[in-house]
Amino acid sequence: MKKHRMATPGPTYVPQEILLAGAQELIHHRSPHMEEIMEEVNEGLPVLFGTEQKVFTMLSSGTGAMEAAVANCFQEQDKVLVVSNGYFGERFADIARVYGVEPIEIVSPWGTSVDILQVEEAYFNNPEVKGILVVYSETSTGVTNDIERIGQFFQDKDVLVVVDAISGLLSHELQMDNWGIDVVLAASHKGFMMPPGLAFVSISEKAWTRLEKIKAKTYYFSFKRFKKFYPMSPSSPGVSLIFALRASINMLMREGLKECYQRHQLIAEATQKGLESLGFELFVCDPVRRSNTVTTALAPQGLDTSRLLKILSSEYGMTVTGGQGEFKGKMIRVGHIGSVDFLDLFSVFGAIELALSEMGVSFTKGASTVAIQDIKLRGVYDVDFIST
Ligand SMILES: *Cc1c(COP(=O)(O)O)cnc(C)c1O
């Protein structure tokens, strides 16, 4: 028998409480019962986003939310700044081009966080820009961008700050209102610990002022339609996923947001130490900007990570992802977003050590277990089980 385990930054492990909620018998999506559920969910979501605004739930994966944001907030020939320091930042620029919006890319090397001075300079050189698109936690590189400072810089300017927080929400603090962020995007199969299928968007008053004047080139994803039909959704909602969402919000509230961020941070730290103990080199040098969603590391010289990942998956049922682009075969990305606890880490690293032994790599056996225990035993956090 082989168990399947995912140490991936989305999709994530889905706790039984959420799975079973989604398995309930369907109800009609325009019924008083559904309205009650939508109201409950709509009350919980803004707390997670740190906003007083509404949060709309869409039936799509995360990319749908990115596309919706571009289609609703900008018009053809608008210019927008795009922070490009990873795969998802590049995707934002690609989506902009599809809608005839001109991206001006602020490029920062993979593994680094964008420098706020670079952002300010890009704005001063292009004061006509209508927005800035930025990824909070770049899942491809394991780095976070300082969206708090970016939000504050643009707060008093006619520039919409659109944040892809798809993997950053719930693993990191995010205060949409206080940080001056105009559009926040999220998706169900990341911090929500849900199956894929739902995306979320929240929109500031500043953004609404702009949106109301724009004829968006989208019907299904029209934010105006979402607003009009609120608290219900404009088209058929994913009823089963909404049931699961209600369970997810309940679990998150039971743990507490602060506790949730703190757990993610400690698990991230333990993962970093675990990888270093086995001779991997952390890809993100600045410890403050390392993602709590995923840890990226370069393999010791000569180690083929593609082979390592293959052994992990075929022999141990453990899915860990590799590097993208030029880092394919050289990098591993260990995901730890969602309901991950310390004991999960022991299984991930146990499998990694076993695979390394099989590959004949020299390392100190048990080193990662010791490294993880050292973080755990600091005793600052003792709520490991969020589902009880
Ligand atoms: C997962 C993810 C997305 C969206 O990917 P989908 O496969 O469309 O859900 C977008 N941005 C980031 C940073 C992500 O981690």
The ligand as a Gaussian input file, in Angstrom:
#p B3LYP/6-31G(d) Opt

LIG

0 1
 C       -1.383000      28.879000      -7.785000
 C       -1.077000      30.254000      -8.153000
 C       -1.790000      30.935000      -9.151000
 C       -2.967000      30.385000      -9.908000
 O       -2.825000      29.197000     -10.497000
 P       -4.127000      28.341000     -10.920000
 O       -3.527000      27.078000     -11.365000
 O       -4.815000      29.081000     -11.988000
 O       -4.977000      28.230000      -9.699000
 C       -1.466000      32.257000      -9.396000
 N       -0.501000      32.882000      -8.730000
 C        0.209000      32.272000      -7.762000
 C        1.245000      33.036000      -7.020000
 C       -0.059000      30.942000      -7.438000
 O        0.635000      30.330000      -6.469000

